[in-house]
Amino acid sequence: MRSRHGLEIRTPTGADLPGLSVLLAEADQAIDAPELGRRLEALRLGGGTALIALEWGPPSGLVTLHWHQIMQAARPVAQITLLLVGPGERRRGIGRLLVEAAAQAARSAGCDALELAAPPGEPSLPAFGRALGFVEAGSRFARALRKRR
């Protein structure tokens, strides 16, 4: 999908993995290309997708999206679990375009709602979400299921 900004939003291919690894490392989320490829495939097989933003070089943005059925809703709910735009690419509308593409993917998967998970330590993400029409919907809790070695 081409945007009006000359930016392409699409699913990543194997050729995109090295650039995605760099993008993730810049955000202190280092994953080497082979492992990243395995995780993206697992995401695709497990009810989700990843979309990247490309302009002229390596990917400048990434969004990951999962959908699942919950008891409280008749149709699946989608959740954006990662939204990342490279430091030098911010404030250009790339994040907004990635969220719009994620919303379209969620609609295509039969979802009626889209959630944006804002991890702690991301002070600008809640305001960004509100600007895109997201509303706060409670809090989230997490715990590890395996002991760390």
C-alpha positions as CSV (number, residue, x, y, z in Angstrom):
1,M,0.0,0.0,0.0
2,R,1.4,3.4,-1.0
3,S,0.6,6.4,1.0
4,R,0.3,10.0,-0.2
5,H,3.8,10.6,1.3
6,G,5.6,8.1,-1.0
7,L,5.8,5.8,1.9
8,E,5.0,2.1,1.4
9,I,3.2,0.1,4.1
10,R,3.4,-3.7,3.7
11,T,4.2,-6.9,5.4
12,P,8.0,-7.5,5.9
13,T,9.9,-10.0,3.7
14,G,13.2,-11.8,4.5
15,A,15.1,-9.0,2.7
16,D,13.7,-6.5,5.3
17,L,15.0,-8.5,8.4
18,P,18.5,-6.9,8.7
19,G,17.0,-3.4,8.5
20,L,14.3,-4.3,11.0
21,S,16.9,-5.7,13.4
22,V,18.7,-2.3,13.2
23,L,15.4,-0.4,13.9
24,L,14.7,-2.6,16.9
25,A,18.2,-2.3,18.2
26,E,17.9,1.5,18.0
27,A,14.9,1.1,20.4
28,D,16.9,-1.1,22.8
29,Q,15.0,-4.2,21.6
30,A,17.8,-6.0,19.8
31,I,16.7,-9.2,17.9
32,D,19.0,-10.7,15.3
33,A,17.6,-11.2,11.8
34,P,17.2,-15.0,12.0
35,E,15.3,-14.9,15.3
36,L,13.3,-11.9,14.1
37,G,12.2,-14.0,11.0
38,R,11.1,-16.8,13.3
39,R,9.1,-14.5,15.5
40,L,7.4,-12.8,12.6
41,E,6.4,-16.2,11.1
42,A,5.0,-17.3,14.5
43,L,3.1,-14.0,14.7
44,R,1.6,-14.6,11.3
45,L,0.6,-18.2,12.2
46,G,-0.7,-17.3,15.6
47,G,-3.4,-14.7,14.6
48,G,-1.5,-11.6,13.9
49,T,0.6,-9.6,11.5
50,A,3.4,-7.2,11.2
51,L,3.5,-4.2,8.9
52,I,6.5,-2.0,8.0
53,A,6.9,1.5,6.7
54,L,9.4,1.9,3.9
55,E,10.5,5.0,1.9
56,W,13.9,4.8,0.3
57,G,16.1,2.6,2.5
58,P,15.6,0.2,5.4
59,P,12.3,0.1,7.2
60,S,11.6,3.3,9.1
61,G,8.7,2.0,11.1
62,L,7.1,-1.2,12.4
63,V,3.7,-2.2,13.9
64,T,2.8,-5.6,15.2
65,L,-0.8,-6.6,15.7
66,H,-2.5,-9.6,17.3
67,W,-6.2,-10.5,17.3
68,H,-8.1,-12.8,19.6
69,Q,-11.5,-13.7,20.7
70,I,-12.5,-12.5,24.2
71,M,-15.6,-13.5,26.1
72,Q,-16.9,-9.9,26.4
73,A,-17.2,-9.3,22.7
74,A,-19.0,-11.1,19.8
75,R,-16.1,-10.5,17.4
76,P,-12.3,-10.6,17.9
77,V,-10.4,-7.8,19.4
78,A,-7.1,-6.6,17.9
79,Q,-4.2,-5.2,19.9
80,I,-1.2,-3.2,18.7
81,T,1.6,-4.6,20.8
82,L,4.5,-2.8,19.2
83,L,4.6,0.5,17.4
84,L,8.0,1.8,16.5
85,V,9.2,4.6,14.3
86,G,13.0,5.3,13.9
87,P,14.3,8.3,15.8
88,G,15.2,10.2,12.7
89,E,11.8,9.5,11.1
90,R,9.4,10.7,13.8
91,R,7.0,13.6,13.5
92,R,6.3,12.9,9.8
93,G,3.0,10.9,10.2
94,I,4.6,7.5,9.8
95,G,3.2,6.2,13.1
96,R,-0.3,7.4,12.2
97,L,-0.1,5.6,8.8
98,L,1.1,2.4,10.5
99,V,-1.9,2.6,12.9
100,E,-4.3,3.2,10.0
101,A,-2.9,0.2,8.2
102,A,-3.1,-1.9,11.4
103,A,-6.8,-0.8,11.8
104,Q,-7.5,-2.0,8.2
105,A,-5.7,-5.3,8.8
106,A,-7.8,-5.8,12.0
107,R,-11.1,-5.0,10.1
108,S,-10.0,-7.5,7.5
109,A,-9.5,-10.1,10.2
110,G,-13.1,-9.5,11.4
111,C,-12.2,-7.4,14.5
112,D,-14.6,-4.8,15.9
113,A,-12.1,-3.1,18.2
114,L,-8.5,-2.1,18.2
115,E,-6.4,-1.6,21.4
116,L,-3.1,0.1,21.7
117,A,-0.8,-1.3,24.4
118,A,1.3,1.5,25.8
119,P,4.3,0.0,27.7
120,P,5.7,1.8,30.7
121,G,8.5,4.2,29.8
122,E,6.9,5.4,26.6
123,P,5.7,8.8,27.8
124,S,4.6,10.1,24.3
125,L,2.5,7.0,23.3
126,P,-0.6,7.7,25.5
127,A,-0.9,11.2,24.0
128,F,-0.3,9.9,20.5
129,G,-3.0,7.2,21.1
130,R,-5.5,9.8,22.3
131,A,-4.8,12.0,19.3
132,L,-5.8,9.0,17.1
133,G,-9.0,8.4,18.9
134,F,-8.0,5.8,21.4
135,V,-9.4,6.1,24.9
136,E,-8.0,4.7,28.1
137,A,-9.6,1.4,29.0
138,G,-8.3,0.3,32.3
139,S,-4.9,-1.0,33.3
140,R,-2.9,-4.1,32.5
141,F,-0.9,-6.4,34.7
142,A,1.8,-8.9,33.7
143,R,3.9,-11.5,35.3
144,A,6.5,-14.0,34.1
145,L,5.5,-17.6,33.7
146,R,9.0,-19.0,33.8
147,K,11.8,-18.3,36.2
148,R,14.7,-16.3,34.8
149,R,18.0,-18.1,34.8
